[in-house]
Amino acid sequence: MPSAEGNLDWKPLADHPELVAHPVAQASHRVPDARVAEIDEALADTAAFAAFHRHMLERGVYLAPSQFESAMISLALTEDDLARAAEAAAAYFAG
C-alpha cells in the first residue's frame, strides 16, 4: 500500500525553517513534531498545472495561481460551490 508520505524526504521543520514561509517558521514551535519536505521543482509539470488551472477558471473555479501553493476550503463556500469545483475537476481528469 502506498504511503501517505509518498517518496519525499521528510525532515523536522524545526531543523529546516528555510523550507517554509517566514510566518510558518515563526509559528513552528506550536507544532513541535511538524515535518517538511523539499520539493524538486524540476519534477513539477507546470504545463499540466496551467492547463488544469485554465480549465477550472473557465468553469468559475478560482485556484491558487501556482502548483506550489495550497488550496483551502472556506466556510464561505456553499455545497453548490464545492459540487461545481468537484465536477469541474472530474471533467478535466476524465479527459
RAUR-V770621 format. One record per residue. N is the residue number from 1. RES is the residue in three letters. PHI is phi in degrees with one decimal (NA if undefined). OMEGA is omega in radians with two decimals (999 if undefined). Layout:
BEGIN
N&RES&PHI&OMEGA / N&RES&PHI&OMEGA
END
This chain:
BEGIN
1&MET&NA&-3.14 / 2&PRO&-64.5&3.12 / 3&SER&-82.4&3.07 / 4&ALA&-65.1&3.14 / 5&GLU&-85.8&3.14 / 6&GLY&62.9&-3.11 / 7&ASN&-109.2&3.12 / 8&LEU&-82.7&3.10 / 9&ASP&-93.4&-3.07 / 10&TRP&-80.0&-3.10 / 11&LYS&-132.7&3.09 / 12&PRO&-62.4&3.12 / 13&LEU&-58.4&-3.12 / 14&ALA&-58.6&-3.14 / 15&ASP&-90.2&-3.05 / 16&HIS&-138.6&-3.13 / 17&PRO&-65.3&3.14 / 18&GLU&-68.0&-3.11 / 19&LEU&-88.6&-3.13 / 20&VAL&-130.5&3.08 / 21&ALA&-63.7&-3.08 / 22&HIS&-52.6&3.13 / 23&PRO&-61.9&3.11 / 24&VAL&-67.5&3.12 / 25&ALA&-60.3&-3.13 / 26&GLN&-63.9&-3.11 / 27&ALA&-96.4&-3.02 / 28&SER&-61.8&3.13 / 29&HIS&-63.8&3.14 / 30&ARG&-74.7&3.12 / 31&VAL&-129.7&-3.01 / 32&PRO&-61.9&-3.13 / 33&ASP&-94.5&-3.11 / 34&ALA&-61.0&3.12 / 35&ARG&-127.1&-3.14 / 36&VAL&-133.6&3.08 / 37&ALA&-136.7&3.08 / 38&GLU&-80.4&-3.12 / 39&ILE&-104.0&3.13 / 40&ASP&-77.5&-3.11 / 41&GLU&-61.1&3.14 / 42&ALA&-66.4&3.14 / 43&LEU&-86.1&-3.11 / 44&ALA&-78.3&3.12 / 45&ASP&-96.2&-3.07 / 46&THR&-61.4&3.14 / 47&ALA&-64.1&3.12 / 48&ALA&-66.2&3.11 / 49&PHE&-63.9&3.14 / 50&ALA&-60.2&3.12 / 51&ALA&-65.2&3.10 / 52&PHE&-63.8&-3.14 / 53&HIS&-60.0&3.12 / 54&ARG&-60.5&3.11 / 55&HIS&-57.2&-3.11 / 56&MET&-66.8&3.12 / 57&LEU&-59.2&-3.14 / 58&GLU&-63.3&3.14 / 59&ARG&-107.3&3.06 / 60&GLY&79.3&3.12 / 61&VAL&-107.3&-3.07 / 62&TYR&-99.7&-3.13 / 63&LEU&-106.6&3.01 / 64&ALA&-58.6&-3.02 / 65&PRO&-76.1&-3.12 / 66&SER&-135.3&3.11 / 67&GLN&-69.8&3.13 / 68&PHE&-96.7&3.09 / 69&GLU&-105.4&3.14 / 70&SER&-100.5&3.06 / 71&ALA&-107.2&3.14 / 72&MET&-127.6&3.11 / 73&ILE&-92.7&-3.10 / 74&SER&-104.7&3.05 / 75&LEU&-67.5&3.11 / 76&ALA&-74.7&3.13 / 77&LEU&-77.0&3.09 / 78&THR&-95.3&3.05 / 79&GLU&-59.5&3.11 / 80&ASP&-63.8&3.10 / 81&ASP&-59.6&-3.12 / 82&LEU&-66.0&3.12 / 83&ALA&-64.3&3.13 / 84&ARG&-62.4&3.12 / 85&ALA&-65.3&3.12 / 86&ALA&-65.0&3.12 / 87&GLU&-65.6&3.13 / 88&ALA&-63.3&3.12 / 89&ALA&-65.1&3.13 / 90&ALA&-61.3&3.12 / 91&ALA&-63.5&3.13 / 92&TYR&-64.0&-3.07 / 93&PHE&-75.2&3.08 / 94&ALA&-74.9&3.04 / 95&GLY&103.2&999
END
